[in-house]
C-alpha cells in the first residue's frame, strides 16, 4: 500500500462579502495553487479570472506555486478578493 500524500488545508475567506463567508479546502501539497484559487472562486460563485488571493495582512500571493509552498510562506488563513 502506498503512503498517503501529505496534504495542506486553507481557510479561504471571501473578502468582498459583508458576512465574510469562508471555505476550508484540503489539497495535496504538490497541487498547483492556481487550481485551488479557481476552485475557491467557483465555490463562492465569483469569476476566477478576476479573483486574487491575499494574506490576512493584505499581501498579494503569486498563485504560480504549489499549495505546499504557499502554506509554508503564508499560512492557512487567506482571503479571496
Backbone bond lengths (Angstrom), bond angles and torsions (degrees), N, CA, C in turn:
res aa  C-N    CA-C-N  psi(-1)  N-CA   C-N-CA  omega(-1)  CA-C   N-CA-C  phi
1 X - - - 1.455 - - 1.523 109.19 -
2 X 1.322 116.67 131.99 1.461 121.59 -178.83 1.523 110.34 -73.68
3 X 1.330 114.62 148.33 1.460 119.43 177.85 1.525 109.52 -69.31
4 X 1.301 115.92 145.64 1.469 120.40 178.87 1.524 109.65 -68.46
5 X 1.325 115.31 138.90 1.462 119.37 179.30 1.520 109.37 -74.94
6 X 1.343 115.95 140.02 1.471 118.27 179.51 1.528 110.90 -64.17
7 X 1.322 115.52 144.32 1.464 121.34 -178.38 1.518 110.34 -124.69
8 X 1.320 115.17 158.27 1.460 121.79 174.42 1.532 108.13 -127.11
9 X 1.313 115.83 151.74 1.467 121.39 178.54 1.517 109.43 -118.94
10 X 1.321 115.88 140.57 1.456 122.41 176.68 1.516 109.26 -123.32
11 X 1.327 115.92 138.83 1.461 121.71 169.82 1.526 105.21 -100.51
12 X 1.326 116.83 109.35 1.457 121.33 -176.66 1.526 108.17 -108.13
13 X 1.333 114.87 119.88 1.458 122.47 -178.01 1.520 109.16 -101.61
14 X 1.317 116.84 137.31 1.463 121.31 176.14 1.523 107.96 -84.19
15 X 1.334 116.49 104.38 1.465 121.81 -173.04 1.519 113.05 -70.01
16 X 1.327 118.51 -24.32 1.460 120.48 -175.34 1.529 113.86 -79.02
17 X 1.309 118.20 -13.26 1.466 121.29 -179.26 1.527 110.41 -92.57
18 X 1.313 116.15 140.85 1.462 121.12 -178.18 1.528 112.30 -60.13
19 X 1.325 116.44 -41.87 1.466 120.19 -178.80 1.519 114.46 -78.22
20 X 1.339 117.73 -3.74 1.464 123.88 179.96 1.534 112.31 50.39
21 X 1.355 117.42 58.49 1.473 119.40 177.37 1.531 110.24 -65.30
22 X 1.312 116.22 154.99 1.465 119.34 179.79 1.517 110.51 -138.46
23 X 1.323 114.38 159.64 1.468 122.99 174.28 1.527 106.55 -129.33
24 X 1.317 115.72 143.41 1.464 120.97 173.10 1.520 106.69 -107.15
25 X 1.326 115.30 122.46 1.464 119.30 178.06 1.523 108.52 -119.14
26 X 1.316 115.82 142.96 1.463 122.65 177.92 1.519 107.54 -121.76
27 X 1.336 115.18 125.48 1.462 121.42 -175.83 1.522 109.85 -136.17
28 X 1.336 117.87 159.34 1.473 119.78 174.13 1.525 110.20 -62.55
29 X 1.337 116.74 147.37 1.464 121.71 -179.61 1.522 112.80 -54.42
30 X 1.331 117.40 -36.62 1.461 120.24 -175.15 1.529 113.54 -85.60
31 X 1.336 117.34 1.93 1.470 120.41 179.37 1.525 110.55 -64.93
32 X 1.335 117.86 140.79 1.468 119.34 176.47 1.530 109.73 -67.34
33 X 1.334 116.21 131.33 1.459 119.67 -176.85 1.527 111.82 -66.18
34 X 1.319 116.85 -27.24 1.463 120.48 177.53 1.531 110.41 -58.58
35 X 1.318 116.97 -37.51 1.466 120.94 177.09 1.535 110.50 -66.62
36 X 1.328 116.89 -35.21 1.469 120.79 177.75 1.529 110.26 -65.56
37 X 1.336 115.91 -41.76 1.464 120.55 179.04 1.523 109.85 -63.35
38 X 1.327 116.40 -44.95 1.469 120.62 179.94 1.527 110.66 -61.70
39 X 1.325 116.78 -44.51 1.458 120.66 179.27 1.528 111.17 -61.87
40 X 1.333 117.05 -46.57 1.469 120.50 -179.49 1.522 110.70 -61.82
41 X 1.334 117.60 -41.80 1.467 121.30 179.01 1.528 110.28 -61.63
42 X 1.328 116.58 -42.99 1.463 120.07 178.26 1.528 111.64 -63.70
43 X 1.329 116.63 -38.94 1.464 120.50 178.72 1.530 111.34 -63.47
44 X 1.341 116.88 -36.36 1.463 121.32 179.32 1.531 112.36 -87.49
45 X 1.348 116.32 -1.36 1.468 122.23 -178.93 1.524 112.42 59.43
46 X 1.353 115.88 43.63 1.462 121.95 173.38 1.524 107.82 -118.98
47 X 1.313 116.48 163.34 1.459 122.07 -177.45 1.534 110.19 -74.01
48 X 1.315 117.02 117.17 1.468 121.20 -179.27 1.525 111.75 -64.83
49 X 1.334 117.30 -32.11 1.464 121.08 -177.41 1.527 112.42 -66.44
50 X 1.325 116.99 -26.72 1.463 119.95 -179.07 1.522 112.42 -109.25
51 X 1.319 117.47 12.75 1.461 121.93 -179.72 1.522 110.90 -98.47
52 X 1.313 114.75 154.36 1.463 121.13 175.96 1.526 107.89 -141.42
53 X 1.318 115.89 161.42 1.461 120.93 178.40 1.523 108.24 -116.49
54 X 1.336 115.00 134.97 1.460 121.26 176.92 1.524 109.17 -127.25
55 X 1.314 115.40 163.89 1.461 120.68 174.95 1.525 108.37 -81.56
56 X 1.298 116.77 173.81 1.462 121.53 176.29 1.521 112.34 -61.63
57 X 1.338 116.53 -23.94 1.465 121.62 179.67 1.523 112.10 -88.32
58 X 1.343 116.72 -2.22 1.455 120.31 178.35 1.518 115.38 91.74
59 X 1.321 117.97 10.93 1.463 122.05 179.74 1.523 109.39 -84.06
60 X 1.333 116.47 127.62 1.458 120.98 178.75 1.518 111.72 -68.20
61 X 1.315 116.41 149.68 1.469 122.36 -178.67 1.519 109.11 -118.36
62 X 1.323 116.37 129.51 1.463 121.95 174.16 1.525 107.61 -74.29
63 X 1.337 118.07 117.11 1.467 119.67 -175.68 1.529 114.18 -78.15
64 X 1.322 118.13 -4.21 1.467 121.14 -177.71 1.527 111.28 -85.35
65 X 1.329 115.66 52.40 1.464 123.53 178.65 1.528 107.27 -140.80
66 X 1.308 115.39 173.14 1.460 118.24 176.19 1.526 109.42 -80.85
67 X 1.319 115.88 158.94 1.462 120.97 177.85 1.528 110.55 -60.54
68 X 1.323 116.85 -38.21 1.468 120.67 179.17 1.514 112.37 -62.17
69 X 1.344 117.41 -41.08 1.460 121.35 179.15 1.528 110.73 -65.26
70 X 1.322 116.70 -42.13 1.472 121.07 178.33 1.522 109.87 -62.50
71 X 1.335 116.23 -44.49 1.465 120.62 -179.56 1.526 110.86 -60.17
72 X 1.332 117.13 -44.62 1.460 120.23 -178.83 1.525 112.26 -67.42
73 X 1.325 117.57 -37.65 1.467 121.50 -177.65 1.526 113.19 -79.24
74 X 1.348 116.39 -38.79 1.467 119.41 -168.65 1.528 114.79 -121.92
75 X 1.310 118.17 -8.08 1.455 120.25 -179.72 1.516 112.57 85.22
76 X 1.314 116.25 -168.32 1.462 121.52 -171.70 1.523 113.62 -99.11
77 X 1.332 118.80 -16.47 1.463 121.16 -174.17 1.523 109.83 -97.39
78 X 1.345 116.33 106.00 1.453 121.81 -175.36 1.525 110.43 -127.45
79 X 1.349 115.62 163.08 1.464 120.93 179.57 1.514 110.53 -123.43
80 X 1.326 115.58 138.64 1.454 122.47 175.41 1.524 107.92 -98.96
81 X 1.344 115.40 124.75 1.477 119.02 179.54 1.503 109.52 -120.34
